[in-house]
Amino acid sequence: MNRAVVIGAGFGGLALAIRLQSAGVQTVIVEGRDRPGGRAYFWERDGFTFDAGPTVITDPDCLRELWALSGRNMAEDVEIVPVSPFYRLTWPDGTVFDYSNDEPALNAEIANLNPADVAGYRRFLDYSAGVYREGYVKLGAVPFLDFASMLKAAPALARYQAWWSVYSVVSGFVQNEKLREALSFHTLLVGGNPMATSAIYALIHKLEKDGGVWFAKGGTNRLVAGMVRQFKRLGGELRLGDPVVRIETASDRVTGVRTASGWQTDTDAVASNADIVHSYRDLLGGSSRGKREGRRLQRKRFSPSLFVVHFGVRGTFPHVPHHMILFGPRYRGLLDDIYKGGALAEDFSLYLHHPSATDRNMAPAGHSTFYALAPVPHLGRGAIDWDAEGPRFADRILDEVAKRIGVPDLKERIVTRFHYAPPDFAHHLNAHLGSAFSLEPILTQSAWFRTHNRDDAIPNLYFVGAGTHPGAGIPGVVGSAKATAGLMLADLA
């Protein structure tokens, strides 16, 4: 029987391992942290459950497929429920926009902003459906291993003007600035600047419209736990709390891995769900390939980091929906500060997550669980002292949340709170520059231009997750697992 090692138990690593184990490849996942999940880690404090993120589940069918491979049903292990509205978007002037796939309701929301944009939105939806078909359905799980594969995709990319940004394309369909922000902010969920990310990523709108937005009862961590249960049910092995420190090579092949505890194993193939720079520069640092590729990757553009304030509070807030986007007074200018600057802006836009709106068990009785997330520059952009700045920034965020949701005594209601800053991404996840989403998803860092699902020089070394094709987000990394599994199973046959 063939043996494989998957480094990292994030969504990509788990999805890949399930596919391999389902196909009869004896697979072990080696995870450095004490719990699986990667960026989907979680904490339990004072009776509150806090998901680290991601918290938005789209295209649940890509997850259900992982159970169907062995004739099982995902519902055996995890319950997912729809969230509506998908997001409530608000602006400082009091404008509120409920974003959902209820077409009459959504058209009414658009008409409230600008009646003339209803027709423009319909044209945008047609565009989104086209790029969804070409960029996600046809190419989302197809590995780009050579430039010829990129050339084959070029006509479709050209037809949809992929060189334009999402914001530019949206602006061609609708006139109202708030609606332009409402239809372009989604790229931030995968680390992309709406002003620079390829228009292909407008597919996210179609993905949400058709598949909905979902929540796993108990939190995203329950989806992770369900994936682990399915993997073990198939006979897979999960090693926790023992990070891989070296990928062993001989000649031009991977031969095994070694961990911090000294545990070693031989293997027929290794797939890394770890950060791509860390994988090459550190884990493969003893080889010329690792050193060379590590240096090359460090010259690329990386997505920003995040600052996340987790807080549990006394009281329940039925007027606050599950997901909110609190836009700040600036859009383009703030994005420039995040993606090009190095200092913290005085203003910010926030994603507010309120899971106890859907699942009361996320908090003790009579209490609520929240987190507020702000995109911030990564560690390569400037010298922010997060030890000093973090508590102040968290207080500023909480003040803004209190004002925007109409709970002036929010801070007095807090039972427990903590924050997660860019250095935490770097330390806990080995994320290069503390980036929250790996490579920035610009056109010249997508598809063939992204880290390949199989290494070009080491034929039994593979990659899965946000740093490889197709990119970040749950559907993206699960799609990368499908692409990588296809390569591995063919190579191991």
N, C-alpha and C positions, 0 to 999 in steps of 0.2 A: 504493500500500500504506500502511495506517495504521502510525504509529510510536508507541511507548510507551517511557517511561523508568520503571524500577523503582529506587528509592533503597534500597540495602541488600541484601546477599546472604545474609541469614539464611534459615532454612528457609521462612518465609513468602514472602520475596521470590523465592527460587529456584523455589518451587512455583508462584507466580503467573506468573513469567516463562516457565516451561515451558508452562503452559496457554495463555498468550497466543501464544507462538511456535508452538505446535502448531496454533493456529487461524489462523495466517497474519499475525499482527500483528508487524511487525519491532520487536524489543524489545532494549533495552540495559539492563543492570544496572550501576549505578554504586556501587561499594563503597569506603568510605574506608580500610579496613584493607588490609594487604598480602596477606591471604588471605580467601577467602569463608567463610561460616559464621555470622557474627554471634556470638551466644552459644555457638554450636557451633564455636568457634575451637579450635586445638590447638597444642601445643608439642612439639618433639623435642629432648630434652636428654640427653646422656651415654648415648645408645642407648635411652632410654625414650620412649614416646609417651604424652603426657598430653592427654586431651580436656578442654576447659574445661567441657563439659556443653552440652546435655542428654545423658544417658547411658542413659536408659530409653526404648526404642522400643516403642510399643504401636500397635495397629491398623495393621499393615504394609500392609494392602490399600489404605489411603488413599495410601500412597507408591507402591505398584505401579501405581496408576491413572495416575500421572504419565507412566509409560513406555507404558502401554497406549493412551494417547491417540493415539500415533503408531505403534501396532502393534509396539512393542518390549517387551522383558522386563527388569525391573529387575535380574534375576540376571546380565545381561550386564555390569553395571557395579559391582554391590556384592553381597556375600554376607552375608546375615543368618542368625543361628542362634538357636534358642530358649535361654532362660536358665531353669534350674530349680534350686532354688526361685526364685520371682520375687524374694523378699527373705527373708533370715533376720532376724527381729526378736529383740532381746535386751533384757533389763532388768537393772538393777544387782544384783538379788537372784539372778541366774543363770538366770532363766527364759528359755527359748529357744522360739521359735515359727517354724516354717518355713511360709511363705505361698506357695501355689501354686494351680494349677487342677486338681491331682490330687484329685478329690473325696473318695475314701476317706481319703487321707492327710491332707487338710485337716480333714475331720471328726474324725479322730483327734487332730489338734493342738488343735482346739477342745475336744474332750472332756477333754483333759489339763488345760485351764484350768478348764472348768466343763461337765460333761456336760449340764446342763440347757440350755446355750446352743446345742447342735447344732440343735435345732428352731428356735430364734430366728434362727440364722444362715440357715437355709433361707428363713425369712420375709423376712429382710433381702435375700437374693439375689433374691427375687421383686420386692421394692421396687426394687432396683438395676436389674433388667431393665426395669421400667416407666419409670424416669426416663431410662435409656439410650435406650429407644425414642422417648420424647417429646423429650428434650433434645439427643440426639446424632444419631440417625438422621434424625429429622424436621426438626430445627432447626439442626444443627451447621454446615451450609453454606448456610443461608438468611439473607440480609441483613435486618436490622431497620432500615428507613429512616424509618418513621413510627410514631406511637404506636398506630395502628390494627393494625399487625402484632403489636405487643405484646399488644393486647387479644385477638387471635385465639388467642394462645398461653396466655392467662391461665387458661382452664378446666383445661388439663392441668397447669399449674403449681400451681393450687389443689388439684387432685385429689391431688397428691403433696406437698402442704404445703411448697411451696418456701420459705416464709418461715422455716421451721425450719432450724437449722444441721445440718450433716452429723453432728456429734457428738451432737446431741439426737436425731436420728432413729435413729442407730445404738443409742443408749442405750435406745430404746424396744423394741428387738429382743433385745439381749443384756445380761446382768447383770454379767459379769466386766469389771473396769476395764481390764485389759490387753487383752482382746479388743476393748473399745470403742476403745482407742488403735490397735489393729491394723487396725480397719476404718474408721478416720476419718483416719489420717495422710496419706492420698493427696492431700488438697487442698493440702498443703504443697508438693507437686511442681509445682503451678501457681500458687504464691504465696498460697494461701488459708489463713486460720486455720480449723481444723476447728470451732472454737467459734462462728464467725461466717459462714462460707461457706455459701451456699444448699445445701439438701439435694439439689438437682438434681445437684450434683457427686458424689453417691454413684454416679453412672453410671460413674465410673472403675473401680469394682470389676467391673462387668459387662464393660466394655471389656477389662480384663485377663483376665478369666476366659474369654471367648470367643476373643480374639485372641492371648493370650499376651503375654509380655515377651521382647523380642528384643535382640540385640546385633549390630552391624555388625562383621564381621571387619576388624581393623585400627583399629577405633575409630569413633566417630560421624563423625569427619572423613572416613572413606571413603564414608559415605553422602552427605555434602556433595559430595565430589569426584565421585561418581556422578551426582548431580543436575546439577552443572556440565557434566559430559561430555554428558549428555542434552540440556541446553539448547544447548550449542554445536553438537552434532550436528544440531539443528533449524535452525541458522543464527543463533542469538542471539549477542550481543556482551557480554562482561564486562569492565568497566574496574575495575582494582584500584588501591588506594593513592592515590586522588584524591577526597576527600570532597566531596559536594555542599554548597555554602555558601549557595545561594539557589535557591528555586523562583520562576521568573519568571512574572509575571501581567500581563494586560492586560484592563481592564474586569473582567468576572466570570469569566475563564477563565485557566487555566494555559497558558503558551506554551512553556515550556522550563525547563532547569536550567542552573546555572553551578557549576563546581567550584573548588576551591582553586587549581588550576593555571591557571585561566583558561579551561579547556575549556568550551564551551557547545554546546547543541544545541536545536533546535526540536522540538516533539513535539505529538502530538494528545492525549496523556494522560500524567499522572504518577501513579504509585502509590508511596507511601512505606512502607517496611518499617522505617524508623528509629523511634526513640522518639517517641511522639505529642506530648509537650510540646516536644521539640526540633524536631519537624516544623513545628508551628504557631508557636511562640514565636521560633525562630531562623531556620528556612529560609523561613518565610512572614512573618517579622517586619516586612517592608516594607509589608505590606498591613494594612488595618484588620481584616480577617477573621482573619489570623494573630495579631495582637496580642490581639484580643478572646477568641478561642478558647484561646490560650495561657494567658491569665489565668484563664479558667474551669476549664481542666483542672488548673491548679496548686492549685486549692481542693479537688480530689478526694482520696480516700484511695488511697495507693499501697502496693503489697505491700512486704514487707521486703527487705533485701538479703541477701547471703550472704558468708560467709568460707570460703574453700576452701584447704586445704593439700594440695598435690601433693607426693608423695614416691616416690622409687624406692629400693628396698632390696635388699640381698644376701639370697639365700635364696628358697625357694618355700614356699608355705603352703597346701597342699591342703585343710586344714580350714577355710579362710576362703572362703566362697562369693563369687560375683560381686557381689551387692548385699546390704548389711546395713543395718539401722536399729538404732542403739544408743540406745534411749530413756534419758533421764535419770531422776532421782528424782522430778521433777515433770512434769506435762503441762499442765494448765490454767494454773498459775502461770507456767511458763516461756513459754507462748504469750502471756500478758499482757505479760511483760517484752519480748518480741520485737515485738509488734504495737502496744503502747501505751506502753511505757517508752522510755527513751533511753540506758540504761547496759547494759553487758554483764553478764549474770547470772553468778553463780559456777558454776552448773551449766549443762549443755547437753545437747541430743540431737543425734545425728550421723547422717548418711548416709555409709556407707563404701563406696567403689567400688573393686573389685579386678578390673579387666578381664583381667589375665593369668591369672585363674582359668579363663577361657574361651579366651583367645587368647595363647599363650606368646610370640608375636611382639611383644606390646606392651612387652616388656622384654628386655634381653640374657639370654643363657642363664644359668640359675642365679639370676636376679633376678626381682623382682616390681614391678609398677606399682600405685600406690594414689592415691586422693584421699579426703580426709575433709571433709565439708561441714557447716557449722553455719549455720542461719538466724540473722540478727542484725538489729537495728533499722536502718532506712534512715537516710540522712544528715540527714533532717529531724527525727529523733526526739531527737537529742542531739549533744553535741560530743565525740565520741570521737576521740582523737588516734591514728589508725590507724598512723601511722609508728612511734609508740612502743609502742602496744598490740599491733599485729599480730604481731611476733615472740613476745611473751609468750603471746598467745592461741594461736598455732600450737603452742607447746611444751605448753601445757595440753591441747590437743586430742590431740597425739601421745601424751602420757602416758596419756590416757584410752583411746585406741585400743589401746595396748600392753597395758594391763590387761585390756580387754574381749575381746581376741582371744587372750590368753594368750601374748604374745611380749614378755617383760619387757625384752629388750635391743633392742627395735625401733629406738629412736633411734640406738643404736650401729651398727646395720646400714644406716643411711641413706647412700646414695651421692650423691643429689641431692634438693633440696627447694626449694620456693618457695610463696608464698601469693598469693591473689587476694582483695582486700578491697573494701568498698563504694566507696572512691574510684576504684578501677580500673574498676568498672562505670560510674561517672559519666564518667571520662576517656576510656576506650577505646570505650564504647558510647553515649556521650551520654545515658545513662540518668538520667532525672530523679530526684534524691535518691539516686542509686545503686541504685534499685530493680531487683531481678533479674527481675521478672515484670510490670512496668508496673502498671496499675490493679489494686487489690485486687479479687478476684472475689466481692464481696458482691452480693446480689440487686439493690440499687439502682445497681449499676455493671455490670450484665450485660445482654445482648441490646440492646434499644433504648437503654438507659441508658449503654451503652458507646460509645466513639467509633465513628461509623458507617463502614461500608465505603466509602461515597461521601460526600464532603463535602456538607453541606446547602446551601451557598451557591456553591461553585465546582464546576460540574457535571462537569468532567473531571479532578478531583483525587480520588484514592482512597487507601485505607489497607489494610494487610495486616499480620498479625502479632499479637503478644500484646496490644497495646493496643486492638484492635478486636474485634468479635464473631467467634468465640465466646470467645477468650481464649488463655492460654498453654499450653505443652506442645506436643509435636510434632503430635499429632492436631488440637489446637486451631488452631495457626497454619496447618497444611495445609488445614484446613476453611475458615479465613478466606480463604485463597487461592482456593479453589473459589467461595466466595460473591462475592469481589471480581472474579474473572475473569468470572463470569456477568454482572455489571453492566457491566464494561468492554466485553465483546464485544457486548452488546446496544446499548450507547451508540455504539460505533464502527461498527456495521453500516450 
